[in-house]
Amino acid sequence: MYFFNLFSTLRDRSSLGTGLLTLFAASILLMAPAAALAQHDDDDDDDHDHEHEHGGHFDVLLYQDTNGNILAGGVDVDELEADFDNVVFEVEAHGDTTFQAEAPGFFSLADANVGNLGGNDNLPAASAVTIDFLVEPTLNISLAFWDEGSEAFGATPASEEMMVIKGANLFGSVGGTGGTDEVLGAAIGTTSSTGFMDEHFDFYLGAATPGVYLAYAEASSAGTTGSSNPFWMVFGTIDHCEEDESCTPTQELFNEEIEHQIEEGVAFVTSTLVPEPGTAMLFGFGLMGLARASRRQQA
């Protein structure tokens, strides 16, 4: 009966793809005592912890070039090291039937650390920063779902939506029916008198099919020109048991499969959706946003 209940629980999450079901079935057929299943190799634990530490410390870096154009990249917020080419961010959204994440954060270096920007500049002082969560131009949806069978992002299974929240402010949701709802002008914060900012939204997936989701965004800042180059956020629904290290062997199998699919999703976005460097520069100068702006004016 115990095994049946476990299988039923996992079957309810079958949208993750056949890979997880196959993995779980194999573990049932060959299952050793529970204590043996719970035992992990020390090296594997170290690698797992390193992955979470690395992903948790990287935020969206917002900065400007010498012409005043706002740009987006990545930043290691512990070392204050910029990674200008990093525009795809891994996020773990914890929960059970609903999932929430506070990452990635949105970061601007203070004046004292501008030297880390390789000749670029931080955002202006006292600059209001907003984020647009948009329809991804290749997928034509604003919230996508990883299909393990086709190894690609596509429509969400049940018109899921992800809310964007900051404090008491609900800015709206991406996804929804048709999968094209956008959130425009979500106010993430204002830089300090030295240009510093470290702010986070709450991203909330209500009644979501467990799996891996993709959102797409651009940033704007008062005192800079245009919208930033785009960046992508890959959200994986991780069982909340991970937060207090209370996972059962079955929950650990589930989380491991989600983490594997996050990595696959990041690789897909990087190879398929992220534009070539020359095209990315056009986004930074705002040229590729003109058509979208024109469509909105006509609406």
Backbone as JSON, one array per atom type, in Angstrom:
{
  "sequence": "MYFFNLFSTLRDRSSLGTGLLTLFAASILLMAPAAALAQHDDDDDDDHDHEHEHGGHFDVLLYQDTNGNILAGGVDVDELEADFDNVVFEVEAHGDTTFQAEAPGFFSLADANVGNLGGNDNLPAASAVTIDFLVEPTLNISLAFWDEGSEAFGATPASEEMMVIKGANLFGSVGGTGGTDEVLGAAIGTTSSTGFMDEHFDFYLGAATPGVYLAYAEASSAGTTGSSNPFWMVFGTIDHCEEDESCTPTQELFNEEIEHQIEEGVAFVTSTLVPEPGTAMLFGFGLMGLARASRRQQA",
  "N": [[0.84, -1.2, 0.0], [2.0, 1.21, 0.77], [3.87, 1.63, -1.32], [2.08, 1.9, -3.42], [0.72, 4.28, -2.75], [2.85, 6.07, -2.94], [3.46, 5.85, -5.67], [1.09, 6.82, -6.76], [1.15, 9.46, -5.92], [3.34, 10.4, -7.36], [2.45, 9.89, -9.93], [0.49, 11.84, -10.24], [2.03, 13.94, -10.86], [2.77, 13.58, -13.43], [3.14, 15.15, -15.63], [5.68, 15.99, -15.73], [7.04, 14.41, -17.41], [8.06, 11.31, -18.92], [10.48, 10.51, -17.95], [10.83, 10.85, -15.15], [8.89, 9.09, -14.12], [9.86, 6.65, -15.06], [12.3, 6.54, -13.72], [11.42, 6.45, -11.08], [9.92, 4.09, -11.06], [11.91, 2.2, -11.47], [13.31, 2.5, -9.11], [11.52, 1.46, -7.29], [11.31, -1.25, -8.02], [13.89, -2.15, -7.52], [14.35, -1.46, -4.97], [16.25, -0.82, -2.14], [16.6, -1.03, 1.46], [15.06, 1.74, 3.17], [16.88, 3.32, 4.49], [19.19, 2.94, 3.05], [18.51, 4.06, 0.6], [18.38, 6.69, 1.39], [20.95, 7.33, 1.84], [23.69, 9.22, 0.7], [26.34, 9.84, -1.56], [29.25, 11.53, -0.49], [30.65, 13.26, -2.23], [28.72, 13.76, -4.18], [26.88, 15.18, -2.67], [28.37, 17.47, -2.11], [28.67, 18.56, -4.68], [25.98, 19.07, -5.27], [25.29, 20.95, -3.29], [27.0, 22.99, -4.07], [25.95, 23.74, -6.55], [23.48, 24.86, -5.8], [24.35, 26.96, -4.2], [25.76, 28.51, -6.04], [23.73, 29.17, -7.94], [21.99, 30.6, -6.26], [23.37, 32.93, -5.67], [23.64, 34.52, -7.86], [22.49, 37.33, -9.51], [20.37, 39.49, -11.53], [22.22, 41.77, -13.21], [22.11, 45.21, -13.61], [23.13, 47.88, -15.58], [24.86, 50.61, -17.25], [26.05, 51.55, -20.49], [28.74, 53.49, -21.99], [27.35, 55.28, -23.49], [25.01, 55.72, -22.21], [23.04, 53.77, -22.43], [20.88, 51.38, -21.07], [21.76, 48.2, -19.83], [21.68, 44.61, -19.39], [22.98, 41.96, -17.46], [24.73, 39.4, -15.67], [25.5, 39.03, -12.14], [27.68, 38.09, -9.59], [26.76, 38.35, -6.45], [28.08, 38.11, -4.08], [30.82, 38.28, -4.58], [30.81, 40.51, -6.11], [31.28, 40.43, -8.83], [31.01, 40.93, -12.25], [29.21, 39.31, -14.87], [28.88, 39.71, -17.94], [27.83, 38.35, -20.11], [25.97, 36.62, -19.14], [22.73, 35.96, -19.3], [20.71, 34.29, -18.68], [18.89, 32.91, -16.13], [18.8, 30.71, -13.41], [16.22, 29.54, -11.32], [14.85, 28.46, -8.27], [11.69, 27.59, -7.34], [9.92, 27.18, -4.53], [7.59, 24.92, -2.98], [4.44, 23.13, -2.83], [1.75, 22.42, -3.98], [1.35, 24.94, -4.87], [3.75, 27.43, -5.8], [6.59, 29.44, -4.96], [8.96, 32.07, -5.47], [11.77, 34.16, -4.76], [13.77, 34.96, -6.28], [15.22, 35.74, -9.53], [17.28, 38.35, -8.03], [17.5, 41.93, -8.56], [20.06, 44.01, -9.46], [22.28, 46.72, -8.91], [25.5, 48.03, -9.03], [27.28, 49.92, -6.53], [28.74, 53.24, -6.58], [31.37, 52.99, -5.65], [32.19, 50.55, -6.6], [32.29, 50.6, -9.32], [34.46, 50.13, -10.92], [34.45, 47.42, -11.38], [32.94, 47.03, -13.59], [34.13, 47.02, -16.05], [34.73, 49.35, -17.65], [32.19, 50.23, -18.18], [29.26, 51.81, -16.7], [27.54, 52.23, -13.53], [24.0, 52.23, -12.65], [22.2, 55.39, -12.72], [22.12, 57.63, -9.87], [19.39, 57.62, -7.53], [17.48, 56.54, -9.3], [14.55, 55.36, -10.71], [13.61, 52.04, -11.26], [12.2, 49.8, -13.54], [10.6, 46.74, -14.6], [9.75, 44.94, -17.47], [7.75, 42.23, -18.21], [7.52, 40.11, -20.76], [6.06, 38.82, -23.86], [7.81, 36.11, -25.11], [9.8, 36.37, -27.92], [10.45, 34.33, -29.77], [9.08, 32.04, -28.94], [6.53, 33.03, -28.67], [4.91, 33.28, -26.43], [4.31, 34.29, -23.04], [4.77, 32.92, -20.72], [6.29, 29.95, -20.5], [6.53, 26.31, -20.68], [8.54, 23.55, -19.82], [8.86, 20.82, -21.92], [9.59, 17.62, -21.49], [9.54, 15.48, -23.23], [9.76, 16.5, -25.89], [11.94, 18.01, -25.5], [11.99, 20.84, -25.31], [10.77, 24.21, -24.83], [7.34, 25.06, -24.45], [3.78, 25.66, -24.67], [2.05, 26.15, -21.55], [0.72, 23.5, -19.44], [-1.88, 23.85, -18.32], [-2.83, 26.46, -18.74], [-1.37, 27.98, -16.9], [-0.42, 30.68, -14.7], [1.84, 33.22, -13.69], [2.28, 35.27, -10.99], [3.5, 38.58, -10.4], [4.91, 40.21, -7.8], [5.53, 42.82, -5.48], [6.16, 43.59, -2.31], [3.25, 44.99, -1.11], [2.2, 45.31, -3.58], [0.67, 44.06, -6.37], [1.56, 43.45, -9.53], [0.56, 42.16, -11.72], [0.09, 39.32, -13.94], [1.94, 36.89, -15.79], [1.51, 34.72, -18.63], [-1.35, 32.75, -18.34], [-4.66, 32.35, -19.83], [-4.28, 31.54, -23.18], [-1.67, 32.24, -22.92], [-0.26, 34.64, -23.22], [-0.31, 36.9, -21.63], [1.08, 39.91, -20.4], [3.28, 41.7, -18.17], [3.75, 44.96, -17.55], [6.02, 47.55, -16.75], [6.63, 46.96, -14.05], [7.49, 48.02, -10.91], [10.53, 47.71, -9.52], [12.3, 48.98, -7.8], [14.29, 51.74, -6.5], [17.37, 53.24, -7.18], [20.09, 53.96, -4.89], [21.7, 56.92, -3.46], [24.22, 56.46, -4.32], [23.94, 54.95, -6.54], [23.43, 52.3, -5.99], [21.57, 49.22, -5.86], [19.59, 46.55, -4.7], [17.22, 44.51, -5.11], [14.15, 42.55, -4.93], [11.53, 40.73, -6.51], [8.49, 38.98, -5.57], [7.72, 35.99, -6.99], [4.95, 34.16, -7.95], [3.55, 31.1, -8.47], [0.5, 29.92, -8.84], [-1.43, 27.06, -8.05], [0.0, 25.37, -9.82], [1.14, 23.17, -12.41], [3.61, 20.91, -11.53], [6.97, 21.39, -12.54], [9.11, 22.9, -15.03], [9.4, 26.28, -15.75], [9.41, 29.15, -17.94], [10.23, 32.55, -18.15], [10.4, 35.84, -19.61], [12.1, 38.93, -19.94], [12.69, 42.54, -19.85], [14.52, 45.45, -18.8], [14.11, 48.82, -17.55], [15.28, 52.12, -16.79], [15.13, 55.18, -15.09], [16.79, 57.96, -16.42], [18.46, 56.58, -18.09], [18.83, 55.26, -21.44], [16.28, 53.88, -23.47], [15.2, 50.38, -23.45], [16.6, 47.56, -21.73], [18.81, 44.96, -23.03], [17.3, 41.71, -23.55], [16.49, 39.28, -20.96], [16.31, 35.98, -19.54], [14.4, 33.87, -17.39], [14.49, 30.88, -15.71], [12.38, 28.87, -14.08], [12.16, 26.38, -11.67], [10.03, 24.01, -10.12], [10.44, 23.17, -6.95], [10.13, 20.82, -4.35], [9.04, 21.9, -1.18], [10.23, 20.67, 0.97], [12.94, 20.65, 0.73], [13.91, 22.98, 1.81], [14.07, 22.73, 4.59], [15.49, 20.44, 4.77], [14.06, 18.02, 4.93], [13.26, 16.05, 3.18], [11.77, 13.11, 1.85], [12.97, 9.96, 0.44], [11.52, 9.69, -1.99], [10.64, 12.32, -2.51], [13.13, 13.49, -2.84], [13.96, 12.26, -5.21], [12.1, 13.39, -6.93], [12.8, 16.17, -6.76], [15.42, 16.07, -7.73], [14.98, 15.33, -10.39], [13.6, 17.59, -11.31], [15.64, 19.51, -11.01], [17.41, 18.52, -12.89], [15.92, 18.98, -15.21], [15.79, 21.76, -15.14], [18.44, 22.4, -15.76], [18.52, 21.37, -18.37], [16.64, 23.06, -19.54], [17.88, 25.58, -19.3], [20.09, 25.16, -20.95], [18.78, 24.86, -23.4], [17.57, 27.41, -23.74], [19.85, 29.02, -23.85], [21.13, 28.1, -26.16], [19.2, 28.31, -28.15], [17.37, 30.49, -27.89], [18.64, 32.82, -26.95], [19.93, 35.71, -28.43], [22.45, 36.31, -30.99], [25.54, 38.02, -30.18], [25.73, 40.52, -31.65], [23.07, 41.03, -32.35], [21.99, 41.21, -29.81], [23.04, 43.63, -28.98], [21.48, 45.41, -30.39], [19.07, 45.18, -29.04], [19.88, 46.39, -26.67], [20.2, 49.04, -27.46], [17.62, 49.66, -27.91], [16.46, 49.41, -30.41], [15.17, 47.17, -31.44], [12.86, 47.18, -30.05], [11.14, 48.94, -31.17], [9.14, 48.14, -32.99], [7.39, 46.73, -31.33], [6.6, 48.77, -29.59], [5.27, 50.4, -31.41], [3.11, 48.77, -32.09], [1.75, 48.74, -29.67], [0.91, 51.39, -29.46], [-0.9, 51.53, -31.48], [-2.86, 49.88, -30.56]],
  "CA": [[0.0, 0.0, 0.0], [2.94, 2.33, 0.82], [4.39, 1.87, -2.66], [0.99, 2.38, -4.27], [0.5, 5.69, -2.47], [3.96, 6.82, -3.51], [3.32, 5.91, -7.12], [-0.04, 7.69, -7.09], [1.62, 10.83, -5.76], [4.21, 10.74, -8.48], [1.66, 9.88, -11.16], [-0.18, 13.12, -10.34], [2.99, 14.88, -11.41], [3.28, 12.93, -14.64], [3.45, 16.13, -16.67], [7.12, 16.21, -15.79], [7.62, 13.58, -18.46], [8.21, 9.89, -18.6], [11.77, 10.24, -17.33], [10.69, 10.71, -13.73], [8.16, 7.86, -13.85], [10.76, 5.53, -15.28], [13.27, 6.53, -12.64], [10.76, 6.03, -9.86], [9.57, 2.68, -11.17], [13.13, 1.42, -11.28], [13.68, 2.52, -7.7], [10.62, 0.56, -6.57], [11.66, -2.63, -8.32], [15.2, -2.49, -6.99], [14.5, -0.66, -3.76], [16.91, -1.29, -0.94], [15.97, -0.41, 2.63], [14.95, 3.2, 3.07], [18.11, 3.96, 4.95], [20.17, 2.89, 1.96], [18.12, 5.06, -0.39], [18.63, 8.03, 1.89], [22.4, 7.56, 1.91], [24.23, 9.9, -0.48], [27.78, 9.97, -1.65], [29.67, 12.85, -0.02], [31.01, 14.1, -3.36], [27.49, 14.2, -4.82], [26.3, 16.22, -1.83], [29.15, 18.69, -2.29], [28.31, 19.13, -5.98], [24.61, 19.57, -5.19], [25.31, 22.18, -2.51], [27.67, 24.03, -4.85], [25.03, 24.23, -7.58], [22.49, 25.74, -5.19], [25.02, 28.17, -3.75], [26.07, 29.31, -7.22], [22.51, 29.72, -8.51], [21.38, 31.53, -5.34], [24.16, 34.13, -5.52], [23.68, 35.28, -9.11], [21.33, 38.18, -9.76], [20.38, 40.27, -12.78], [23.0, 43.01, -13.1], [21.67, 46.31, -14.46], [24.19, 48.88, -15.68], [24.75, 51.38, -18.49], [27.29, 51.71, -21.23], [29.25, 54.86, -22.02], [26.37, 56.13, -24.19], [23.82, 55.85, -21.39], [22.06, 52.73, -22.71], [20.78, 50.4, -20.0], [22.09, 46.84, -20.24], [21.47, 43.58, -18.37], [23.88, 40.8, -17.44], [24.68, 38.7, -14.4], [26.46, 39.46, -11.14], [27.88, 37.33, -8.36], [26.55, 39.42, -5.48], [29.04, 37.97, -3.0], [32.12, 38.76, -5.03], [30.58, 41.72, -6.91], [31.9, 40.19, -10.13], [30.04, 40.99, -13.35], [29.26, 38.36, -15.98], [28.06, 40.45, -18.89], [27.2, 37.44, -21.07], [24.99, 35.78, -18.45], [21.38, 36.53, -19.39], [19.76, 33.2, -18.38], [18.99, 32.76, -14.69], [18.13, 29.56, -12.81], [15.47, 29.9, -10.12], [14.1, 27.39, -7.63], [10.44, 28.04, -6.74], [9.59, 26.14, -3.57], [6.19, 24.76, -2.62], [3.86, 21.79, -2.95], [0.83, 22.59, -5.11], [1.66, 26.29, -5.33], [5.2, 27.6, -5.71], [6.98, 30.84, -4.82], [10.39, 32.34, -5.55], [12.17, 35.55, -4.59], [14.92, 35.16, -7.17], [16.47, 36.42, -9.26], [17.23, 39.73, -7.62], [17.89, 42.93, -9.55], [21.22, 44.55, -8.75], [23.15, 47.74, -9.51], [26.65, 48.27, -8.19], [27.48, 51.26, -6.0], [29.81, 54.0, -7.22], [32.68, 52.52, -5.21], [32.52, 49.29, -7.28], [32.12, 50.78, -10.77], [35.62, 49.55, -11.6], [34.15, 46.03, -11.72], [32.07, 47.01, -14.76], [34.91, 46.96, -17.28], [34.59, 50.55, -18.47], [30.79, 50.66, -18.17], [28.88, 52.6, -15.52], [26.37, 51.74, -12.82], [22.8, 53.03, -12.91], [22.26, 56.71, -12.08], [21.59, 57.76, -8.51], [17.96, 57.93, -7.37], [16.84, 56.17, -10.56], [13.48, 54.38, -10.6], [13.85, 50.92, -12.17], [11.02, 48.98, -13.81], [10.82, 45.53, -15.38], [8.66, 44.48, -18.34], [7.71, 40.79, -18.45], [6.97, 40.19, -22.12], [5.96, 37.62, -24.7], [9.1, 35.71, -25.66], [9.55, 36.56, -29.36], [10.57, 33.09, -30.54], [8.03, 31.11, -28.5], [5.25, 33.75, -28.8], [4.15, 33.19, -25.19], [5.01, 35.0, -21.97], [5.15, 31.91, -19.72], [6.43, 28.67, -21.22], [6.7, 25.11, -19.85], [9.49, 22.61, -20.41], [8.34, 19.51, -22.33], [10.72, 16.71, -21.47], [9.47, 14.61, -24.4], [10.29, 17.19, -27.07], [13.14, 18.74, -25.06], [11.82, 22.23, -25.73], [9.72, 24.95, -24.12], [6.11, 25.27, -25.19], [2.66, 26.17, -23.89], [1.85, 25.55, -20.24], [-0.28, 22.43, -19.53], [-3.23, 24.22, -17.89], [-2.91, 27.93, -18.76], [-0.83, 28.51, -15.65], [0.01, 32.06, -14.7], [2.79, 33.57, -12.62], [2.07, 36.63, -10.51], [4.68, 39.37, -10.08], [4.5, 40.94, -6.61], [6.57, 43.51, -4.72], [5.48, 44.08, -1.13], [1.79, 44.94, -1.22], [1.83, 45.63, -4.96], [0.53, 43.01, -7.37], [1.68, 44.13, -10.81], [-0.12, 41.4, -12.75], [0.53, 37.95, -14.15], [2.3, 36.44, -17.13], [0.89, 33.44, -18.97], [-2.8, 32.79, -18.37], [-5.34, 31.81, -21.01], [-3.58, 31.98, -24.37], [-0.25, 32.27, -22.6], [0.39, 35.85, -23.73], [-0.45, 38.05, -20.73], [2.33, 40.57, -20.07], [3.31, 42.64, -17.04], [4.56, 46.09, -18.0], [6.32, 48.61, -15.81], [6.65, 46.53, -12.65], [8.49, 48.83, -10.22], [11.33, 46.88, -8.64], [12.92, 49.8, -6.77], [15.0, 52.96, -6.87], [18.77, 53.19, -6.76], [20.47, 54.86, -3.8], [22.46, 58.1, -3.87], [25.47, 56.0, -4.95], [23.6, 54.07, -7.65], [23.28, 50.9, -5.55], [20.24, 48.63, -5.72], [19.5, 45.09, -4.54], [15.79, 44.35, -4.87], [13.59, 41.27, -5.36], [10.1, 40.48, -6.59], [7.95, 37.66, -5.25], [7.08, 35.33, -8.13], [4.03, 33.19, -7.36], [2.87, 30.19, -9.38], [-0.62, 29.36, -8.13], [-2.0, 25.83, -8.58], [0.79, 25.11, -11.02], [1.67, 21.85, -12.71], [5.05, 20.87, -11.22], [7.82, 21.32, -13.72], [10.03, 23.99, -15.26], [8.74, 27.37, -16.46], [10.3, 30.14, -18.52], [9.73, 33.91, -18.34], [11.27, 36.67, -20.45], [11.91, 40.3, -19.45], [13.62, 43.63, -20.13], [14.52, 46.45, -17.74], [14.25, 50.24, -17.88], [15.71, 52.91, -15.64], [15.12, 56.63, -15.31], [18.11, 58.5, -16.62], [19.16, 55.82, -19.12], [18.14, 55.26, -22.72], [15.65, 52.68, -23.99], [15.08, 49.19, -22.62], [17.8, 46.73, -21.74], [18.75, 43.69, -23.75], [16.42, 40.8, -22.81], [17.03, 38.2, -20.15], [15.39, 34.86, -19.37], [14.39, 33.27, -16.06], [14.05, 29.48, -15.75], [11.87, 28.54, -12.75], [11.85, 24.97, -11.42], [9.21, 23.83, -8.93], [11.14, 22.29, -6.02], [9.35, 20.53, -3.15], [9.48, 22.75, -0.07], [10.97, 19.89, 1.97], [14.37, 20.93, 0.58], [14.29, 24.14, 2.6], [14.45, 22.3, 5.94], [16.18, 19.15, 4.62], [13.18, 16.97, 5.45], [12.73, 15.3, 2.04], [11.81, 11.65, 1.78], [13.64, 9.52, -0.8], [10.69, 9.98, -3.16], [10.72, 13.76, -2.77], [14.46, 13.78, -3.37], [13.95, 11.87, -6.62], [11.34, 14.43, -7.65], [13.6, 17.39, -6.84], [16.57, 15.82, -8.61], [14.51, 15.37, -11.77], [13.34, 18.99, -11.63], [16.93, 20.18, -11.18], [17.94, 18.08, -14.19], [15.18, 19.66, -16.26], [16.23, 23.15, -15.13], [19.69, 22.47, -16.52], [18.17, 21.19, -19.78], [15.96, 24.27, -19.99], [18.88, 26.64, -19.44], [20.88, 24.87, -22.15], [17.92, 25.14, -24.55], [17.43, 28.86, -23.89], [21.14, 29.58, -24.24], [21.49, 27.71, -27.53], [18.11, 28.5, -29.11], [16.61, 31.73, -27.76], [19.5, 33.99, -26.73], [20.42, 36.17, -29.73], [23.88, 36.51, -31.17], [25.97, 39.28, -29.55], [25.4, 41.69, -32.44], [21.64, 41.28, -32.21], [21.75, 41.64, -28.43], [23.36, 45.06, -28.88], [20.33, 46.17, -30.89], [18.12, 45.27, -27.94], [20.38, 47.34, -25.71], [19.94, 50.39, -27.95], [16.18, 49.85, -28.0], [15.98, 49.43, -31.8], [14.27, 46.06, -31.73], [11.6, 47.39, -29.35], [10.31, 49.93, -31.85], [7.96, 47.52, -33.58], [6.46, 46.43, -30.26], [6.05, 50.04, -29.13], [4.33, 50.86, -32.42], [1.9, 47.96, -31.99], [1.0, 49.15, -28.49], [0.3, 52.68, -29.72], [-2.03, 51.32, -32.37], [-3.9, 49.1, -29.89]],
  "C": [[0.88, 1.25, 0.0], [3.45, 2.66, -0.56], [3.3, 2.4, -3.59], [0.73, 3.86, -4.04], [1.61, 6.55, -3.04], [3.82, 6.96, -5.01], [2.18, 6.83, -7.52], [0.36, 9.14, -6.97], [2.45, 11.26, -6.94], [3.44, 10.79, -9.79], [0.93, 11.2, -11.35], [0.72, 14.19, -10.9], [3.56, 14.37, -12.73], [3.59, 13.91, -15.75], [4.92, 16.45, -16.73], [7.76, 15.38, -16.87], [7.85, 12.18, -17.98], [9.51, 9.6, -17.89], [11.64, 10.03, -15.84], [9.95, 9.44, -13.37], [9.05, 6.64, -14.0], [11.76, 5.41, -14.15], [12.65, 6.02, -11.37], [10.42, 4.55, -9.9], [10.78, 1.79, -10.93], [13.52, 1.38, -9.81], [12.79, 1.61, -6.88], [11.02, -0.89, -6.77], [12.94, -3.06, -7.65], [15.43, -1.88, -5.62], [15.21, -1.42, -2.65], [16.18, -0.7, 0.24], [16.02, 1.1, 2.53], [16.22, 3.9, 3.51], [19.16, 3.99, 3.86], [19.82, 3.91, 0.89], [18.47, 6.46, 0.07], [20.1, 8.37, 1.94], [22.89, 8.18, 0.62], [25.73, 9.89, -0.42], [28.2, 11.39, -1.3], [30.0, 13.78, -1.17], [29.77, 14.63, -4.06], [26.84, 15.32, -4.02], [27.03, 17.54, -2.02], [28.8, 19.36, -3.6], [26.94, 19.76, -5.93], [24.57, 20.9, -4.45], [25.96, 23.31, -3.3], [26.75, 24.6, -5.91], [24.03, 25.2, -6.98], [23.13, 27.05, -4.74], [25.29, 29.09, -4.93], [24.82, 29.98, -7.77], [21.9, 30.79, -7.62], [22.1, 32.86, -5.25], [24.24, 34.97, -6.79], [22.37, 36.02, -9.31], [21.45, 38.83, -11.13], [21.13, 41.57, -12.51], [22.45, 44.03, -14.1], [22.73, 47.41, -14.41], [23.99, 49.65, -16.97], [26.1, 51.47, -19.17], [27.67, 53.19, -21.29], [28.33, 55.83, -22.75], [25.07, 56.28, -23.42], [22.73, 54.85, -21.68], [22.06, 51.7, -21.58], [21.02, 49.0, -20.56], [21.85, 45.89, -19.06], [22.49, 42.46, -18.56], [23.7, 40.08, -16.13], [25.72, 39.24, -13.45], [26.5, 38.45, -10.0], [27.83, 38.35, -7.23], [27.45, 39.27, -4.27], [30.39, 38.56, -3.36], [32.04, 40.08, -5.79], [31.3, 41.62, -8.26], [30.82, 40.15, -11.2], [30.3, 39.87, -14.35], [28.32, 38.9, -17.05], [27.31, 39.55, -19.86], [26.11, 36.58, -20.44], [23.62, 36.46, -18.47], [20.31, 35.46, -19.17], [19.95, 32.82, -16.92], [18.16, 31.58, -14.2], [17.47, 29.99, -11.51], [14.77, 28.65, -9.58], [12.89, 28.02, -6.94], [9.95, 26.93, -5.82], [8.1, 26.11, -3.26], [5.76, 23.32, -2.73], [2.9, 21.78, -4.13], [0.88, 24.01, -5.66], [3.13, 26.55, -5.02], [5.55, 29.08, -5.72], [8.49, 30.96, -4.88], [10.63, 33.82, -5.34], [13.39, 35.88, -5.45], [14.42, 35.16, -8.62], [16.24, 37.81, -8.69], [17.67, 40.63, -8.76], [18.88, 43.88, -8.87], [21.9, 45.63, -9.58], [24.28, 48.0, -8.54], [26.7, 49.72, -7.71], [28.66, 51.93, -6.71], [31.19, 53.44, -6.89], [33.13, 51.27, -5.95], [32.39, 49.39, -8.8], [33.3, 50.19, -11.53], [35.42, 48.1, -11.99], [33.33, 45.91, -13.0], [32.83, 47.14, -16.08], [34.75, 48.15, -18.19], [33.16, 51.02, -18.62], [30.5, 51.4, -16.87], [27.72, 51.92, -14.82], [25.16, 52.58, -13.19], [22.91, 54.38, -12.21], [21.72, 56.67, -10.65], [20.11, 58.11, -8.55], [17.17, 57.65, -8.64], [15.79, 55.09, -10.32], [13.65, 53.31, -11.68], [12.56, 50.11, -12.31], [11.39, 47.8, -14.7], [9.56, 45.23, -16.19], [8.8, 42.98, -18.54], [6.88, 40.58, -19.71], [6.78, 38.83, -22.75], [7.34, 37.32, -25.28], [8.97, 35.65, -27.18], [9.68, 35.31, -30.2], [9.44, 32.13, -30.21], [6.63, 31.7, -28.63], [4.33, 33.52, -27.61], [4.99, 33.85, -24.09], [5.4, 34.08, -20.81], [5.13, 30.56, -20.41], [6.71, 27.54, -20.23], [7.61, 24.13, -20.57], [8.82, 21.26, -20.67], [9.51, 18.55, -22.43], [10.73, 15.8, -22.69], [10.1, 15.24, -25.63], [11.58, 17.94, -26.78], [13.12, 20.18, -25.57], [10.77, 22.88, -24.85], [8.53, 25.13, -25.05], [5.03, 25.8, -24.26], [2.56, 25.45, -22.54], [0.71, 24.53, -20.3], [-1.71, 22.89, -19.24], [-3.38, 25.74, -17.78], [-2.43, 28.54, -17.45], [-0.44, 29.98, -15.81], [0.95, 32.29, -13.52], [2.61, 35.03, -12.25], [3.41, 37.28, -10.16], [4.27, 40.35, -8.98], [5.72, 41.63, -6.0], [5.9, 44.16, -3.51], [3.99, 43.91, -1.25], [1.3, 45.16, -2.65], [1.83, 44.38, -5.84], [0.51, 43.68, -8.73], [0.95, 43.42, -11.93], [0.48, 40.01, -12.87], [0.95, 37.74, -15.59], [1.69, 35.07, -17.36], [-0.61, 33.59, -19.09], [-3.37, 32.17, -19.64], [-4.72, 32.4, -22.28], [-2.1, 32.14, -24.18], [0.47, 33.54, -22.97], [0.22, 37.07, -22.83], [0.93, 38.59, -20.36], [2.17, 41.42, -18.82], [4.28, 43.75, -17.41], [4.79, 47.08, -16.87], [6.27, 48.21, -14.36], [7.81, 47.22, -11.93], [9.26, 47.97, -9.22], [12.0, 47.7, -7.55], [13.6, 51.02, -7.35], [16.43, 52.87, -6.36], [19.04, 54.22, -5.66], [21.22, 56.08, -4.36], [23.8, 57.73, -4.49], [25.2, 55.04, -6.11], [23.37, 52.62, -7.27], [21.82, 50.48, -5.51], [20.37, 47.13, -5.59], [18.07, 44.79, -4.14], [15.28, 43.05, -5.49], [12.08, 41.38, -5.48], [9.78, 39.18, -5.86], [7.27, 37.15, -6.51], [6.23, 34.19, -7.59], [3.33, 32.4, -8.47], [1.74, 29.51, -8.61], [-1.18, 28.13, -8.83], [-1.31, 25.41, -9.87], [1.13, 23.64, -11.17], [3.15, 21.84, -12.37], [5.87, 20.7, -12.49], [8.72, 22.54, -13.82], [9.38, 25.02, -16.18], [9.78, 28.39, -16.92], [9.59, 31.48, -18.65], [10.82, 34.75, -19.0], [11.04, 38.13, -20.07], [12.97, 41.24, -19.99], [13.48, 44.66, -19.01], [14.61, 47.85, -18.32], [14.61, 50.99, -16.61], [15.66, 54.39, -16.0], [16.55, 57.13, -15.42], [18.97, 57.71, -17.58], [18.28, 55.76, -20.37], [17.55, 53.89, -23.03], [15.42, 51.6, -22.95], [16.36, 48.38, -22.73], [17.69, 45.62, -22.78], [17.9, 42.72, -22.93], [17.2, 39.83, -21.94], [15.91, 37.21, -19.85], [15.52, 34.29, -17.97], [13.75, 31.89, -16.14], [13.68, 29.06, -14.34], [11.57, 27.04, -12.66], [11.1, 24.82, -10.12], [9.84, 22.75, -8.04], [10.28, 22.08, -4.79], [9.92, 21.28, -1.96], [10.27, 22.0, 0.99], [12.47, 20.19, 1.9], [14.82, 22.06, 1.51], [14.69, 23.77, 4.02], [15.06, 20.91, 5.95], [15.37, 18.0, 5.22], [12.64, 16.06, 4.35], [12.82, 13.8, 2.26], [12.58, 11.24, 0.53], [12.84, 9.83, -2.05], [10.73, 11.47, -3.51], [12.09, 14.15, -3.32], [14.56, 13.4, -4.84], [13.22, 12.91, -7.46], [12.18, 15.68, -7.84], [14.79, 17.23, -7.78], [16.16, 15.86, -10.08], [14.21, 16.8, -12.21], [14.65, 19.74, -11.87], [17.58, 19.79, -12.51], [17.24, 18.81, -15.32], [15.49, 21.16, -16.29], [17.49, 23.3, -15.97], [19.43, 22.3, -18.02], [17.51, 22.45, -20.34], [16.92, 25.42, -20.21], [19.7, 26.42, -20.71], [20.07, 25.17, -23.41], [17.82, 26.65, -24.8], [18.73, 29.45, -24.43], [21.46, 29.3, -25.7], [20.46, 28.13, -28.57], [17.49, 29.89, -29.07], [17.49, 32.97, -27.59], [20.09, 34.43, -28.06], [21.93, 36.24, -29.78], [24.28, 37.86, -30.6], [25.6, 40.53, -30.32], [23.93, 42.06, -32.34], [21.31, 41.76, -30.82], [22.04, 43.12, -28.26], [22.2, 45.91, -29.37], [19.27, 46.28, -29.82], [18.57, 46.35, -26.96], [20.13, 48.77, -26.15], [18.45, 50.66, -28.16], [15.63, 49.76, -29.4], [14.96, 48.34, -32.07], [12.97, 46.17, -30.95], [10.67, 48.34, -30.06], [9.03, 49.33, -32.41], [6.92, 47.22, -32.51], [5.8, 47.71, -29.75], [5.01, 50.56, -30.11], [3.02, 50.09, -32.32], [1.07, 48.4, -30.79], [0.3, 50.48, -28.72], [-0.94, 52.53, -30.59], [-3.19, 50.61, -31.67], [-4.93, 50.02, -29.22]]
}
